[in-house]
Amino acid sequence: MRAIFISYRREDAEGQAGRLFDDLARHFGEHSVFMDVAGIEPGRDFRRVIDEHVASCGVLLAMIGKTWIDAADESGRRRLEDPMDFVRLETASALKRDIPVVPVLVHGARIPRAEQLPADLAELAYRNGVELTHARWDSDVQVLIKALSPYVESLQKKAGPVDTAVPTPATAPVSGVPHVINTAPLVTPHPVKESLATFVAATVAALVIAVGGYAWYQNSTEHAEAIRQAAWVEETKKQAAAAELQAKKKAEAKAAADVLETKRQAAEKAIAADADAKRRAQDKALAQELEAKRLAQERAYAQELEAKRQAREKAEAEEHERMRIAREKAAADKAEADRLAQITDAKKREAERREQEIDVAEERERMRQKALADDREKIRLAREKAAATLRGRWPAYNFPPPNGGLLVYTIMSDGNPACASYDGGGCLWGLTYDQIDFNRLKPLACGEQHRARWGVTGYENLKHWCNLARRLRADRR
């Protein structure tokens, strides 16, 4: 059981992870530090293997560099968005089991925000982290070691004794087969009696050795059986303890999962509330922006109306002033005429005549203004009528290739189509009616004029615009 699990991304913090592994292994021992889930057997679910490795640790160190958040796969998708990403699986498994997760920041990285992480990693944003810098590496590692010591000591206290294997003699006999030594005599050139005595002695020695070997085999078998029985009892105890520990872990995992689910729901509520607050703030800002634009438009419109009103009032005031001066002058003249009436009736009549002239002049001015307005309206209507007539004579049509595109054309009095042209040679392709200056037009007519310019009349090819324009005229009739 490893107390410390180091999770890292190779392209992000491989060098720092290896250096940290060496420092922690020197302090806590290599058996207490684990790095890299490797050697997964074929056919095994790597998610379960990762979960088993993480479940057996006491604390997980999440190495986070500058590219940890945005690291992407070959398709350009963030690797954290992949549910099968090893780093995500390791960290999410630890968070799910409520195993302490310590963000270890390198290369000046910062702890990611919750909205930058998938849902199963959101809790990582709320875990206190440790920063390792190149300049203060040794002192930073000592701070981390001090923080990890309680987790390692707690896990070492919970760990049971280390199992030892029972050695098996290399020469142990196979069950049911006695160990027999080959005692076949050597053939030597001795007399028959000496050979017979030697043979008897060798046979007796072989029997003694066989009996001794059989007795040794019986003792060895009983001893091995006793060892196997003791090992079986020990294994049974270990299995019972493991089952009890597994049940306890499942209960703890369920409780941790419930706590994590409660935290997740609370985090989701907080995220939703934050998102709702942001949305409301955005809506309010948008409403304020729209209101400001509306007020600015109303202000500009009011200023425009005010400027027009002031200009109209100024013109009216000038006109009133002119009329007032004229009336005052007329009144003065009339007063003067009245004063001099006794002197001469001619002056009185002159004053009256001037007053009448002023009235006539005013009436004539009003009549002139009305006549000018009527003339402008007649000119406008005449121009609109002429434009409508001209537009009716010059329709537009999108002709197909090879001589294709938008073309304004007309039908000449001799029945030949003619396109809009400024030089009598090239048609104005692509120009609309409103874009053409009809005062400059020198139409190019199909037939002899077209032959004189281009060598063909335009009627030889059925798809030429001349043929199509003449056919359009026939269809409209």
C-alpha positions as CSV (number, residue, x, y, z in Angstrom):
1,M,0.0,0.0,0.0
2,R,1.5,3.3,-1.1
3,A,0.7,6.4,1.0
4,I,1.4,9.0,-1.6
5,F,0.1,8.9,-5.2
6,I,1.6,11.4,-7.7
7,S,-0.7,12.3,-10.6
8,Y,0.8,14.3,-13.5
9,R,0.7,14.9,-17.2
10,R,4.0,14.1,-18.9
11,E,4.0,17.0,-21.4
12,D,3.1,19.4,-18.6
13,A,5.2,18.5,-15.5
14,E,7.2,15.3,-16.1
15,G,10.5,16.6,-14.9
16,Q,9.1,18.2,-11.7
17,A,7.1,15.0,-11.0
18,G,10.2,12.8,-11.2
19,R,12.2,15.2,-9.0
20,L,9.5,15.3,-6.4
21,F,9.2,11.5,-6.5
22,D,13.0,11.2,-5.7
23,D,12.7,13.7,-2.8
24,L,9.7,12.0,-1.2
25,A,11.1,8.5,-1.7
26,R,14.3,9.5,0.1
27,H,12.3,10.9,3.0
28,F,9.4,8.4,3.3
29,G,10.9,5.4,1.5
30,E,10.1,4.2,-2.0
31,H,7.4,1.9,-0.7
32,S,5.4,4.9,0.4
33,V,5.4,6.8,-2.9
34,F,3.6,5.8,-6.2
35,M,3.9,7.3,-9.6
36,D,2.6,6.1,-13.0
37,V,-0.2,3.5,-13.4
38,A,1.7,1.2,-15.7
39,G,1.7,-2.5,-16.7
40,I,-2.1,-2.9,-16.9
41,E,-2.7,-6.5,-17.9
42,P,-4.5,-7.0,-21.3
43,G,-8.2,-7.4,-20.9
44,R,-8.4,-5.5,-17.6
45,D,-10.6,-2.3,-17.3
46,F,-8.0,0.4,-16.9
47,R,-10.6,2.6,-15.1
48,R,-10.9,0.0,-12.4
49,V,-7.2,-0.5,-12.2
50,I,-6.7,3.3,-11.7
51,D,-9.5,3.3,-9.1
52,E,-7.9,0.4,-7.2
53,H,-4.4,2.2,-7.1
54,V,-5.9,5.5,-6.0
55,A,-8.2,3.8,-3.4
56,S,-5.1,2.3,-1.7
57,C,-3.3,5.6,-1.2
58,G,-3.6,8.1,1.6
59,V,-3.2,11.3,-0.3
60,L,-3.0,12.3,-4.0
61,L,-0.7,15.0,-5.3
62,A,-2.1,16.6,-8.5
63,M,0.9,18.2,-10.4
64,I,-0.4,21.2,-12.3
65,G,1.6,23.2,-14.8
66,K,0.7,26.0,-17.1
67,T,-0.7,23.6,-19.8
68,W,-2.6,21.3,-17.4
69,I,-5.9,22.9,-18.1
70,D,-5.7,23.4,-21.8
71,A,-3.7,20.3,-22.9
72,A,-5.4,19.0,-26.0
73,D,-5.5,15.7,-27.9
74,E,-4.9,15.1,-31.7
75,S,-8.4,16.3,-32.5
76,G,-7.9,19.6,-30.6
77,R,-10.3,18.7,-27.8
78,R,-9.3,19.4,-24.2
79,R,-8.0,16.2,-22.6
80,L,-9.8,17.1,-19.4
81,E,-13.1,16.8,-21.4
82,D,-12.3,13.2,-22.3
83,P,-13.9,10.9,-19.6
84,M,-11.1,8.3,-20.3
85,D,-8.2,10.7,-19.7
86,F,-5.8,9.1,-17.1
87,V,-5.2,12.4,-15.2
88,R,-9.0,13.0,-15.0
89,L,-9.7,9.4,-13.9
90,E,-7.0,9.5,-11.1
91,T,-8.1,12.9,-9.7
92,A,-11.8,12.2,-10.0
93,S,-11.4,8.8,-8.3
94,A,-9.6,10.5,-5.3
95,L,-12.2,13.3,-5.0
96,K,-15.0,10.7,-5.2
97,R,-13.5,8.7,-2.3
98,D,-12.8,12.0,-0.3
99,I,-9.1,11.1,-0.4
100,P,-7.1,14.3,0.3
101,V,-6.1,15.9,-3.0
102,V,-3.2,18.5,-2.8
103,P,-2.7,20.6,-6.0
104,V,1.0,21.0,-6.5
105,L,1.6,24.1,-8.7
106,V,4.8,24.3,-10.9
107,H,6.0,26.7,-13.6
108,G,4.0,29.5,-12.0
109,A,0.6,27.8,-12.6
110,R,-2.5,28.7,-10.6
111,I,-5.3,26.5,-9.2
112,P,-8.0,26.3,-11.9
113,R,-11.5,27.7,-11.3
114,A,-14.5,25.5,-10.9
115,E,-16.1,26.6,-14.2
116,Q,-12.9,25.6,-16.0
117,L,-13.2,22.0,-14.8
118,P,-15.5,19.0,-15.6
119,A,-18.2,18.4,-13.0
120,D,-16.3,15.4,-11.4
121,L,-13.2,17.7,-10.9
122,A,-14.9,20.8,-9.7
123,E,-14.0,20.1,-6.1
124,L,-10.3,20.5,-7.0
125,A,-10.8,24.3,-7.2
126,Y,-11.5,24.4,-3.5
127,R,-8.5,22.4,-2.3
128,N,-5.5,24.2,-0.7
129,G,-2.4,23.9,-2.9
130,V,1.4,24.0,-2.6
131,E,3.7,25.8,-5.0
132,L,7.0,24.4,-5.9
133,T,9.5,26.8,-7.5
134,H,12.9,26.2,-9.0
135,A,14.6,28.8,-6.8
136,R,13.1,27.5,-3.5
137,W,12.7,23.9,-4.4
138,D,14.2,22.4,-1.3
139,S,12.4,24.6,1.2
140,D,9.1,24.2,-0.8
141,V,9.5,20.4,-0.7
142,Q,10.1,20.5,3.1
143,V,6.8,22.4,3.5
144,L,5.1,19.7,1.4
145,I,6.8,16.9,3.4
146,K,5.6,18.4,6.7
147,A,2.0,18.6,5.3
148,L,2.2,14.9,4.0
149,S,3.7,13.4,7.2
150,P,0.3,12.9,9.1
151,Y,-1.2,11.1,6.1
152,V,1.8,8.7,5.7
153,E,2.0,8.0,9.5
154,S,-1.7,7.4,9.7
155,L,-1.6,4.9,6.7
156,Q,1.5,3.1,8.1
157,K,-0.4,2.6,11.4
158,K,-3.3,1.0,9.6
159,A,-1.1,-1.3,7.5
160,G,-0.8,-4.9,8.7
161,P,2.4,-7.0,8.9
162,V,4.3,-7.9,5.8
163,D,3.7,-11.5,4.6
164,T,6.8,-13.8,4.3
165,A,6.9,-16.7,1.9
166,V,7.6,-20.2,3.3
167,P,10.6,-21.7,1.5
168,T,10.2,-25.0,-0.2
169,P,13.2,-27.4,-0.2
170,A,14.7,-27.8,-3.6
171,T,15.0,-31.6,-3.1
172,A,11.5,-32.2,-1.5
173,P,10.0,-35.5,-2.7
174,V,7.0,-35.7,-4.8
175,S,3.9,-36.7,-2.8
176,G,3.5,-40.5,-2.7
177,V,6.9,-41.3,-4.3
178,P,9.8,-42.2,-1.8
179,H,13.3,-40.8,-2.3
180,V,15.5,-43.6,-3.6
181,I,19.2,-43.4,-4.2
182,N,20.6,-45.4,-7.1
183,T,23.0,-48.0,-5.6
184,A,23.8,-50.2,-8.6
185,P,27.3,-51.9,-8.0
186,L,30.2,-51.3,-10.2
187,V,31.5,-54.3,-12.3
188,T,35.2,-55.1,-11.4
189,P,37.5,-58.0,-12.3
190,H,37.5,-59.7,-8.7
191,P,37.0,-63.3,-7.8
192,V,33.5,-64.7,-7.5
193,K,33.5,-65.0,-3.7
194,E,34.8,-61.4,-3.2
195,S,32.2,-60.2,-5.7
196,L,29.4,-62.0,-3.9
197,A,30.5,-60.5,-0.5
198,T,30.7,-57.1,-2.0
199,F,27.3,-57.5,-3.6
200,V,25.7,-58.6,-0.3
201,A,27.3,-55.7,1.6
202,A,26.1,-53.2,-1.1
203,T,22.6,-54.6,-0.9
204,V,22.5,-54.3,2.9
205,A,23.8,-50.8,2.7
206,A,21.2,-49.9,0.1
207,L,18.4,-51.3,2.2
208,V,19.6,-49.3,5.2
209,I,19.8,-46.1,3.1
210,A,16.3,-46.8,1.7
211,V,14.8,-47.3,5.1
212,G,16.5,-44.2,6.5
213,G,15.4,-42.2,3.4
214,Y,11.8,-43.4,3.8
215,A,11.8,-42.4,7.5
216,W,13.2,-38.9,6.6
217,Y,10.6,-38.6,3.9
218,Q,7.8,-39.3,6.3
219,N,9.1,-36.7,8.7
220,S,9.5,-34.2,6.0
221,T,6.0,-34.8,4.6
222,E,4.4,-34.3,8.1
223,H,6.5,-31.1,8.6
224,A,5.5,-29.7,5.2
225,E,1.8,-30.6,5.9
226,A,2.0,-28.8,9.2
227,I,3.5,-25.7,7.5
228,R,0.8,-25.8,4.8
229,Q,-1.9,-26.1,7.5
230,A,-0.4,-23.1,9.4
231,A,-0.2,-21.1,6.1
232,W,-3.8,-22.0,5.2
233,V,-5.0,-20.8,8.7
234,E,-3.0,-17.6,8.3
235,E,-4.3,-17.1,4.8
236,T,-7.9,-17.6,6.0
237,K,-7.4,-15.0,8.7
238,K,-6.0,-12.6,6.2
239,Q,-8.9,-13.2,3.8
240,A,-11.4,-12.6,6.7
241,A,-9.5,-9.4,7.7
242,A,-9.4,-8.3,4.1
243,A,-13.1,-8.9,3.7
244,E,-13.8,-6.9,6.9
245,L,-11.5,-4.2,5.6
246,Q,-13.2,-4.2,2.2
247,A,-16.7,-3.9,3.9
248,K,-15.4,-1.1,6.0
249,K,-14.0,0.6,2.9
250,K,-17.2,0.2,1.1
251,A,-19.1,1.8,4.0
252,E,-16.6,4.6,4.2
253,A,-16.7,5.0,0.4
254,K,-20.6,5.2,0.5
255,A,-20.5,7.7,3.2
256,A,-17.8,9.7,1.4
257,A,-19.8,9.4,-1.8
258,D,-22.9,10.8,0.0
259,V,-20.8,13.6,1.4
260,L,-19.3,14.3,-2.0
261,E,-22.8,14.2,-3.6
262,T,-24.0,16.7,-1.0
263,K,-21.0,18.9,-1.8
264,R,-21.5,18.5,-5.5
265,Q,-25.1,19.5,-5.2
266,A,-24.2,22.5,-3.1
267,A,-21.5,23.4,-5.6
268,E,-23.9,23.1,-8.5
269,K,-26.4,25.3,-6.6
270,A,-23.7,27.8,-6.0
271,I,-22.6,27.6,-9.6
272,A,-26.2,28.0,-10.8
273,A,-26.7,30.9,-8.4
274,D,-23.5,32.5,-9.6
275,A,-24.5,31.9,-13.3
276,D,-28.0,33.4,-12.6
277,A,-26.4,36.4,-10.9
278,K,-24.0,36.8,-13.9
279,R,-27.0,36.5,-16.3
280,R,-29.0,39.0,-14.3
281,A,-26.0,41.4,-14.3
282,Q,-25.5,40.9,-18.0
283,D,-29.2,41.5,-18.6
284,K,-29.1,44.6,-16.4
285,A,-26.0,45.9,-18.2
286,L,-27.6,45.2,-21.6
287,A,-30.8,46.9,-20.5
288,Q,-28.8,49.9,-19.3
289,E,-26.9,50.0,-22.6
290,L,-30.1,49.8,-24.6
291,E,-31.7,52.5,-22.4
292,A,-28.6,54.7,-22.9
293,K,-28.7,54.2,-26.7
294,R,-32.5,55.0,-26.7
295,L,-31.9,58.2,-24.6
296,A,-29.1,59.2,-26.9
297,Q,-31.3,58.6,-30.0
298,E,-34.1,60.6,-28.4
299,R,-31.8,63.3,-27.4
300,A,-30.3,63.5,-30.9
301,Y,-33.8,63.5,-32.4
302,A,-35.0,66.2,-30.0
303,Q,-31.9,68.3,-30.8
304,E,-32.7,67.9,-34.5
305,L,-36.3,68.9,-34.0
306,E,-35.2,71.8,-31.9
307,A,-32.8,73.0,-34.5
308,K,-35.5,72.8,-37.2
309,R,-37.9,74.6,-34.9
310,Q,-35.4,77.4,-34.2
311,A,-34.7,77.7,-37.9
312,R,-38.4,77.9,-38.7
313,E,-39.0,80.4,-35.9
314,K,-36.1,82.5,-37.1
315,A,-37.5,82.6,-40.6
316,E,-41.0,83.4,-39.3
317,A,-39.5,86.1,-37.0
318,E,-37.6,87.6,-39.9
319,E,-40.8,87.5,-42.0
320,H,-42.9,89.0,-39.2
321,E,-40.2,91.7,-38.6
322,R,-40.3,92.6,-42.3
323,M,-44.1,92.8,-42.3
324,R,-44.0,94.7,-39.0
325,I,-41.6,97.2,-40.5
326,A,-43.8,97.5,-43.6
327,R,-46.9,97.9,-41.5
328,E,-45.2,100.4,-39.2
329,K,-44.1,102.3,-42.3
330,A,-47.6,102.1,-43.8
331,A,-49.0,103.3,-40.5
332,A,-46.5,106.1,-40.3
333,D,-47.3,107.1,-43.9
334,K,-51.0,107.0,-43.1
335,A,-50.5,109.1,-40.0
336,E,-48.4,111.5,-42.0
337,A,-51.1,111.6,-44.6
338,D,-53.8,112.2,-42.0
339,R,-51.6,114.9,-40.5
340,L,-51.2,116.5,-43.8
341,A,-54.7,115.8,-45.0
342,Q,-55.6,119.3,-44.5
343,I,-52.7,120.3,-46.7
344,T,-53.2,117.9,-49.6
345,D,-55.6,115.1,-50.4
346,A,-53.0,113.8,-52.8
347,K,-50.7,112.7,-50.0
348,K,-53.6,110.9,-48.3
349,R,-54.4,109.0,-51.4
350,E,-50.7,108.2,-51.8
351,A,-50.6,106.7,-48.4
352,E,-53.7,104.6,-49.0
353,R,-52.2,103.5,-52.4
354,R,-49.0,102.4,-50.7
355,E,-51.0,100.5,-48.1
356,Q,-52.9,98.8,-50.8
357,E,-49.7,98.0,-52.7
358,I,-48.3,96.4,-49.6
359,D,-51.4,94.2,-49.3
360,V,-51.2,93.4,-52.9
361,A,-47.5,92.6,-52.6
362,E,-48.2,90.3,-49.7
363,E,-51.0,88.5,-51.6
364,R,-48.8,88.3,-54.7
365,E,-45.9,86.8,-52.6
366,R,-48.3,84.2,-51.2
367,M,-49.6,83.4,-54.7
368,R,-46.0,83.2,-55.9
369,Q,-45.0,80.8,-53.2
370,K,-48.0,78.6,-53.9
371,A,-47.3,78.6,-57.6
372,L,-43.7,77.6,-56.9
373,A,-44.8,74.7,-54.7
374,D,-47.3,73.6,-57.4
375,D,-44.6,73.8,-60.1
376,R,-42.2,71.8,-58.0
377,E,-44.9,69.1,-57.4
378,K,-45.7,69.0,-61.1
379,I,-42.0,68.7,-62.0
380,R,-41.6,65.9,-59.5
381,L,-44.6,64.0,-60.8
382,A,-43.4,64.5,-64.4
383,R,-40.0,63.2,-63.5
384,E,-41.5,60.2,-61.8
385,K,-43.7,59.5,-64.8
386,A,-40.8,59.9,-67.2
387,A,-38.7,57.6,-65.0
388,A,-41.5,55.0,-64.9
389,T,-41.9,55.2,-68.6
390,L,-38.2,54.9,-69.1
391,R,-38.0,51.9,-66.7
392,G,-40.8,50.3,-68.6
393,R,-38.9,50.7,-71.9
394,W,-35.7,49.3,-70.3
395,P,-36.4,46.1,-68.4
396,A,-33.6,44.0,-66.7
397,Y,-33.0,40.3,-67.0
398,N,-30.5,37.7,-65.7
399,F,-29.3,36.0,-68.9
400,P,-27.7,32.5,-68.8
401,P,-24.2,31.8,-70.0
402,P,-22.2,32.1,-72.2
403,N,-23.3,35.8,-72.6
404,G,-24.8,35.7,-69.1
405,G,-25.5,38.0,-66.2
406,L,-27.8,40.9,-65.2
407,L,-28.4,43.2,-68.3
408,V,-30.7,46.2,-68.8
409,Y,-32.0,46.2,-72.4
410,T,-34.8,47.6,-74.6
411,I,-36.5,46.7,-77.9
412,M,-35.8,49.2,-80.7
413,S,-38.5,50.5,-83.0
414,D,-37.3,48.0,-85.7
415,G,-37.8,45.1,-83.3
416,N,-34.1,44.5,-82.6
417,P,-33.1,44.2,-78.9
418,A,-30.5,46.7,-77.7
419,C,-28.5,46.6,-74.5
420,A,-27.6,49.5,-72.3
421,S,-24.1,50.8,-73.4
422,Y,-22.0,53.9,-73.0
423,D,-19.9,53.4,-76.1
424,G,-22.3,51.5,-78.5
425,G,-20.0,48.5,-78.3
426,G,-19.9,46.9,-74.9
427,C,-23.0,46.1,-72.9
428,L,-23.2,47.3,-69.2
429,W,-23.3,43.8,-67.7
430,G,-24.1,43.6,-64.0
431,L,-25.4,47.2,-63.6
432,T,-29.0,47.7,-62.3
433,Y,-31.4,50.3,-63.6
434,D,-30.6,52.7,-60.8
435,Q,-26.8,52.5,-61.5
436,I,-27.1,53.5,-65.1
437,D,-26.8,57.2,-66.3
438,F,-29.4,57.2,-69.1
439,N,-28.1,60.6,-70.4
440,R,-24.9,58.9,-71.5
441,L,-26.5,55.9,-73.2
442,K,-25.4,54.8,-76.7
443,P,-27.3,51.5,-77.0
444,L,-25.8,48.5,-78.9
445,A,-28.6,47.0,-81.1
446,C,-28.6,43.4,-82.3
447,G,-28.5,42.8,-86.0
448,E,-26.4,44.9,-88.4
449,Q,-25.1,47.3,-85.7
450,H,-24.0,44.2,-83.7
451,R,-22.4,42.7,-86.8
452,A,-20.6,45.9,-87.6
453,R,-19.0,45.9,-84.1
454,W,-18.6,42.1,-83.4
455,G,-18.9,40.4,-86.8
456,V,-22.1,38.6,-85.9
457,T,-25.7,39.7,-85.6
458,G,-26.3,37.9,-82.3
459,Y,-29.0,35.8,-83.7
460,E,-26.8,33.0,-85.0
461,N,-26.5,31.4,-81.5
462,L,-29.9,30.5,-79.9
463,K,-28.3,31.0,-76.4
464,H,-27.1,34.5,-77.2
465,W,-28.8,37.3,-75.3
466,C,-30.1,38.9,-78.5
467,N,-32.2,35.7,-79.2
468,L,-33.2,35.4,-75.6
469,A,-34.3,39.1,-75.4
470,R,-36.4,38.8,-78.6
471,R,-38.0,35.6,-77.3
472,L,-38.8,37.3,-73.9
473,R,-40.6,40.1,-75.8
474,A,-42.6,37.5,-77.7
475,D,-43.5,35.7,-74.5
476,R,-44.6,38.9,-72.9
477,R,-47.0,39.6,-75.8
